[in-house]
Structure formats: structure tokens, C-alpha cells
Amino acid sequence: MNDDQSTTDDDLRTVDDLRALLGDLVLLASRSPSPHNTQPWSPRVVGSGEGLAVEVAVVPSRTLPAGDPSFRDVVLSLGAWIESFSIGAAAHGYDAVVETLPALSLLQELPISGRADPAKPVFRVHLVARTLQADADHTLPVPVVADPRPVANSAPVTPVTPVAPEPTRPPTADPAREATAAPPTPFTPDDVRNRAVYRGRLAGHPETWNDLSDVDLPPWLSLRRLDDRAMAYLSRLGIAFTASRRSVARELLQWLRLDARHPRYLLDGMTDVMLGIPAPLARLAAPATRRTGLRDPVLALAGAIGRGAESLERARSLRPLALSLAESSTESPTHLVLVANARLAAADDTTRITAAMDSRIGVSEPDALQAGRALQRLWLHAHSRGLSVSPHSELIDSPLAHGLLRKRLSLGRSDVALSVFSVGVALGDVPRSPRLTDPQPPSGRRAELGP
């Protein structure tokens, strides 16, 4: 064999290894959280040779047009997917470089249902080998951004280490296609695999949030703390809103898997175990998730109950936030709100300000993508300390609850509440949510999965 042939064989092995690694990273990223466990991403490996990359498109039938019309939760989940991918890449000695694509800001043009369009990916990721010099350059964990952001946060719940701007970032030809490289991460692929949501009772552990140096929040993101009473009140309003809006409730029913005999129980959606629903109640409600003829009566009953509950809850009032926080027990979970400041995120850049104004999220989609990455780091921060997270998107989905949340936290015109969640020690077994990429049992064993 001549030298040229030997080099070619080595190159082929390198490309095959890279393709296999990308496949492993896509599998790891599939463990990322998503609204209703819809898993709206559709990744595929593109390119050839050392130019291999992963492009991710959005699956229209895995979005929530009624419950998430702004695509806020979809974009946050895509950001979490990128962060998980990057953590896996770092474990193999690579930086993940992300290029956002124009389709990310055009999600409103997606059809209501159907498959992902591979010709319209929302971002592209490729790997760059991390060198010793690159590691030295990242002594401070610094994301590569187009412009330095102001350091000031909008009343964060904890102090955040200032982020220094990257001094030598080459200019990008198209502002819509901003490329970012992952900083070194304290989290591991096992953290990504084992992180889970718990919707049962949580015990307090507030000191977890005294140091967020491993999270590396951008300066335009902050955490606000919500008191126990307001959390309970606003959550009830959000649940009542979901029940009383027929389209939102119907969409939720479509993603519930309350019986192990449901054909998609091991693939996606929210199972009875994930939601902590007692077995008798799950058996009673399960038929409505699988039989369309039962949905209308169930939705009508839920709507009546929801509207009644919403009317009753409107009359309640809350004590001032400072007093209520002082009275919160250290044994109760910590309730946190991730808030973005659109003005600081745009950094006085006209293009970015316009993108934020055009976005129904309140910040531009690329910035919301970055917020999703930060949100995943926050949840991994909790997981690495033995805590579990319970998301409460209903507080933002309900216009009434959202308005009261903004008032409760004294949010300014440029502030955008992106995510609400509770954190604490799980007082029960934490379930593992299903994924489309999970190994499936033989079809003959499906009957064994039933009660």
C-alpha cells in the first residue's frame, strides 16, 4: 500500500469516527427537556469529510400551537439541546460551534402539523478540536458573542460573575447567522443523561443558589425568587387557564400518556408516573387520552371547572413580596423565574433590537436560544447537587397569571419572564421520562407493560 492510500484510509477512519461521535452527541442531546416532552427537534448529519456537521430542524407536529403560540418553550428546548450536545462534545475534547440560521426567526411560518423540513434547519453545529491554547484562552468561561454585553443585571437573586467579551472574534457576514462556541463546562454527559423532572413534593435547599459560578449566566439574564404563596396562587390560575381554554386543554390531552398500554407510552409525552398521578385516577382518566369520542365531554367539564376556579381566584390578594419571602419556610422548595432583559440582550444593536421587537417571545430567537442553554445549565446545577426541578410554564402561558407575575416581581418594560420552576430535594422516586431515541422492548412485550 502506498503512502497516499494510507493517508486516505486514515482520513476515512477519522471521518467515520467523527460521524459516530456526532451520532452519540445527538443521542445525548435527546435527553434535553421540552414542553410536554414533545421533543420538537429533528437533527441530521450533513456535509462530508471533516466538514461534517449537525443541522436541526423543528417538527411542526411536535410544537404546541395552542399552548405555546410564541414558540418560547420550543426555542428554550432547542437551546437546552445545544447545551447538552456541547457538554458531550467537551467531554470528548471538542468545542461545539453553533450557527443560528434564518429559519429560527420564522417559526410562525411553520405548518400546524407534519414532518420537519430538512431544507429549513434552524441551526447548525460543528465540532472544533479543543487545543491546550484554546483551553488557556477559556480561563474565564466566555461565550463568543457579536458585541460585548453590559454587565449590569436587573435585580438578580444572586450575584453573577461578570462575563468578559471575547477579544478576537472574527466578524460575521450575516448578523442572523451568529456563531457561538461552547466554553468549558463543569457538567458531564452523565449529568445530562440522569437529570430528571419531578412533579411531586420537594423539600427546600435554598443555599444551592448562593453560588452560580458554574452556570455562567449572561449579564442580560437574571434569576428572581418567587414566594411560596404567590407560586401556589399563580399556579392555580395557570392550571385554571389551561382547563378553561378548550384548544389548550385538547392539546394537553393529546400529549398525556396515562396508561402503559398507550402506544406512545415509551416514546414521548407525559406519563402518569412523570406527573405523579395516583394509579386509580390515571386509570379513570386514561380513556380520554386515547378515545376521541370521550374528549369532548371531558373538555366541557374541565372548561366549566376551570372557568369557575379562575373567577374565584381573581378575587384573592397577596401580601407584599418582601414580607412573604421572609415568611417562606426553608423546608419549602425554592421558586425561581428566569428573566431576560431585552434591552441588555440587544446591546444597543439596531438589528437585534428589531429582531426582539418582531419576536413574540419578547427577545430575539437567537437570544432565547442562549437563554435555553442557560436554563439547562441551571437545571444541571441543581441536579449535580442532588436536587430536582419542577417546571411551571402555566404561570407564563396564562395571560392573567403572567401579568400578576410581572407585577409581583416588579418587572420593567424590557424584562421578559422566560421560565418558572421550583427546585428542591425530591421526597419520592424521580421517574425517567421516555424519549424517541430510547431502546424499545420487543413488540410482543407490549402487553406486559399494562397494569
N, C-alpha and C positions, 0 to 999 in steps of 0.2 A: 504494500500500500504506500503511495507516495505522500509527501508532506501535505500537499494540497487536499488530498482526500481525507487525511487525518484531521486537518483543521475543519473540514466540512462536517465530519462526524461529530467532532467536539461541539461545533456550533449547533448541530441538530439536537444533541443531548441537552445543551443549555436551553434551547428554545422549548424542548419538551418539559424540562424541569420548571421553566417559567410558567408554562401553560398549566402544569399540575399545581404549582403554587397558587396561581390565580384562582383555580377551581377550589382549592382549600380555603382561600380567603373569602370567596363568595359564600361558601358553605358556612363559615364562621359568622359572616355578616348577617346571614339569615336569622340568627338568634336575636337580632335587634328588635326592640319594641315597636309596635304600630297600633293605630287606633282600631279597637275591636279585634286585634290580631288579624288584620286583613292582609298584611304582608304585600303592600302595593307595588313593590319593586320587581323589575324584570331585567336581571343582569345577563349579559352575554360577552364572551371574549371576542375581541375584534383585532384586526391587524395581523402582522406576520413578523417572523424573526424576532429581533429584540424590541420591535415596536409594538408588541402585544399589549393590549390594554383591556379594561372592562368598561363597557358602556351600560348605563342603567336607564331604562325607560319606565314609565308608570303604566300600570294595568288599570284601565278605566273601570272595569267591573270590580276592582278592589279598592275603589275610593268610596267616600260617603257623601254623595251629593246633597242629601238632606241634613245630615248631622254635622258635616264639615264642609260647608259650601265655599269657604275661603281657601280650602286646601292647607290650612295651617298645620293640622295634625299629620297630613301626608308629608309635607316638606320637613317637619321636625323628625318624622320617622326615617326619611331619606338621609337626613343629617346623622342620625344615630347609626344608620347602615354604614355610612362613610367612616364614622369613628371606629366602629367595630372592625371594619376592613383594615383601617390604619393601624390599630392595635395589633392585629395579626401580622401585618407587614413588618412592623417594628420588631416583633419577636423573631423574625427571620432576617433582620439586618437591613430592611428596606424602608425608605420613605414612600408614602403614598401621596402622589401629586394629583390634585383634583382640579379638573377644568369644568366649570359650570357652562352649560350650553343654553342657547336661546329658548328652547322648549320649556325650561324650568319656569320661566316667567309667563308661559302661555298655557298653564294648566286648565284655565277656564274654557279653553277650546277643545278639551278632551270630550269624546262622546260619553254618554251616561254609562254605557256598558261596552263590553268587547275586550279583545286582547290588546296587549301593548303593541305599539307601532315601533318596530326596531329602527325605523328611519328617523324617529324623533326622540332620541335619548335626551335626558335632562342633565346628565353629567357624565364625564369620562374620568377614569382613574388609571394611572400607570405607575409602575414601580421604578424607583431610582435607588441603586445600592447606596447604603449609608457608609461613608468613609470615616476614618478617625478624625479628619479635619472637619467633616460635617458635624460630627458629634461635639467637637470642641466649639464650633460655631453656635451650637444649640445649648450652651451652658444655661442660658435662660430659655425656657420653653416659649418660643416666639412663633406664632403663625405668620406665614408670608401673606401680607395684605398690600393692597394697592397704595394706600396712604396711611400715615401714622394716625391712630385714633386718639382723641383726648382721653386722659387718664381718669377724669372725674366720673364717678358713678352717681347714680341717682338714688341716694339714701339706701345703700346696700345693708343687708342684715349683718354681714361680716366684712371685715377689711379684706381687700383683694390686692395681691401683689401687682404693681403696675407692669404693664406689658410694653417692652421696648420695641420700636419699629425695626424691621429688617433693613439694614443699611444698603444692601447691594442687590435689590430685586430688579431684574431686567424689566423694562416696560412691556406691557401687553398691548397688542394692536387693537383688540376689541374689548372695551370695558365689560361687556356682557359675558366675556369668557375669562373670568378671573381664575387663575390657577393658584392653589394653596398646597403647601407641603406640611405633612404632619410633624409636630415637634415630638421629642422623646416622650414616652408615656410611662407612668408608674403602674399602669394596669396591664393585665395579661390576658391571653386568649381564654384561659380558664375562667377569669372573671366574666368575660363576655358570655361564655357558654352557660355558666351557673347562675348568672343574675336572673332574678325572677320577680314577678309582681305578686303581692299578697294583699287580698282584699278583706281579710279578717281583722281581728283585733291586733293593734300594735301598741307596744309599751314604749315609753319615752326614752330618748337617748340624745338630749339636746346638745351635749358637748361635741357631738360629731361634727357640728357645723362651725366650730370655733376656728378651724384651720382648713382652708380650701386651697392651699398652695398646689395640691396635686390636680386640681380641677382646671386651673388656668382660665378663669372666666375672662372673656374680652371685656375691656373697660366700658362698653356700652350695654353690658348685661349685668343685672344685679338680682340678688335674692331678697325677697321681702317675706317676713314672717306673718302668718295669719293666726289669730287666736282661736281657741277651741270652739267658743260659742258661735263666732262668725262662720267658721268652717262648717259646723253642723247645720246652721241655718241656711247658708248659701247652697250647701249640697242638697238639702231638701228642696229648695227652689229649683235647682238644676234638674233633679230627678222628676219633679212635678212637670217641668217644661218638656222633658223627653216623653213622658207618658201622655201629655195632653196634645202633643203635635203628632198627628197621625202619620205623616211621612217619616218623621224621625223615629217614632216607635216601630213602624213597619220595618224600617231599615235595620234597627237593632234586632228585631226578631229574626231577620234573615241571617244574622251572624251569631245567634245563640246556638249552642250545641249542648242540650240539657240531658241527653240520653246517649249512652255509649254506643247504641245501635244507629245513631245518626251517621249517614255515610261519610261525613266530613269531620267526624269527631277527632280523629287523629291527624288532621291536616291544618285546620285554621279555625278562626272564630273563637268565641269564648265558651268554655265548657262549664258545666255545673260545678266541677271541682275548682276551677280557676276562680269562679265567682263566690265560692263558699256557700252555695245554695244547699240546704238540707235535702237529703235524698227524697223524702216524701213529696216535698214541694216541687223538686225538679221533675219527678215522675208526673205530677199533676200538670205542670206547665209544658212539658216536652212536646205533646202533640201539636200545640200551636206553632211550634218552630218547624214542623215538618209537613203539616197539612194546611194547605192554603184555605180550605173551607172553614177552618176554625179561627183563622186570623182576624177576620172582620169582627166577630163578636168580642174577641179578646181585646182588640184595639179600641172598640167602642167603650168597653168597660174601663180600660186603662185611661182613656181620654177623659171620661167623666170623673174618675177619681183624681186624675192629675189636675184638671181644672179646679176642682174643689179645693185640693190641697194648696194650689198656687194662690187662690183667693184668700185662704186662711193665713198663709204665711206672709202675705203682703202687709198685714196689719202689725206684725211684730217689729220691735225696735231693739237695738243693741246698745250696750254700754260703750263708752269711748274705747278705742283700740288699746291705748296705753294701759288703762285700768284692767281691761280684760286679759291682756297679755301677762300682766303682773299676777293675776289670779290663776293663770293656767298652771296645772299641775305638772311637775317634772316627770310624772308617771304616764302622762298622755303623749301621743305622738307629736312630732313637730310638723307643722303645716307650712309649706313653703310655696311661694309664687315666683316663677322666673319671669322677670320683667326686662324688656328691651327698650332702650331709648332710641327712637328712630332718628332723631337729630344727631346724636353722637355716632350712631352707626353710619350715617351718611357722610360724616366728617366734612360737612360743607361742600361736598362734591355734587354739582348740579345734576349729573346723570343719576347718581344714587338717590338723591332726594326725589327726583321724578319717579324713579322706579318704586320707591317706598309709597309715594302718593298714588301710583297706579295699582299697587298691590292691595288686595282685600285683606291681607294679613295685618297690615299696618307697618311692616318693614318689608324691604325688598326680599324676593325669594332667595337670592344668594345669602343674604344676611340671616334669614330664617333657617337656611341650611346650616350655617355656622352655629346658630342657636341650638339646633338639634344635636349637633356634635357636643356642645357644652352640656346639654341636658343628659346625654348618655354618660358623660364623664361624671356628672353629679350623681346619677344613679349607681354608677360603678363605684364611686367614692363611698356611697352608703353600703353597697354590697361588700366591699373589701373590709368593712368594719362590722360585719355581721348583721346588718340591718336590711330591712325590706321596704319597698316603696309601694304606695297605693295611689295611682293616678286619679285625678278628679277633673276631667275635662268638662264635665257638666257645668262647672262654675263659669266657664267661658262660653260654652255653647248657648246657654240661656241668656238672652239679652237682659232680662231683669237681674239675674244673679251677677252677670258680668258688670252691669252698671253699678250695682251695690258693692261689688268687689273693688272696683276702681275708686269709689268714694271711700270705702273702708281704708284703703291703702294710700289715699290722697295722691293718686297717680296724676301726673301732668298731661298736657295735650300730646306731648311727644312720647309718652310712656305707653307701652303695649304689653299687656299680660299675655304671655305665650303658653304657660303651663302651670298647673296647680297640682301639687302632690303632697301626700303625707308620708312620713318616714318614721320607723321605729323598729323595735325588736318584735318579730312575728311570734304570736302566742299560740301558734299551731304549725302544722306541717305546711311548708311552702310548696305549692304544686308547680309542675313544669308545664308550660304552655306548648301546644303542638306546633309543628312547622311543616310546611310543604316539603321541606328537604329531609325530614326525619325518615329513617328506615321504617317501612311499613310491614306489618305482620302479613303472613300468607292469607289470601282471601278466605281460605277455609277456616281461619281462626276468628273471623269477624263475629260469629255467633257467640264465641266465648267471651267477648268483650261486653256483652249485655249484662244487665243486672240479674 
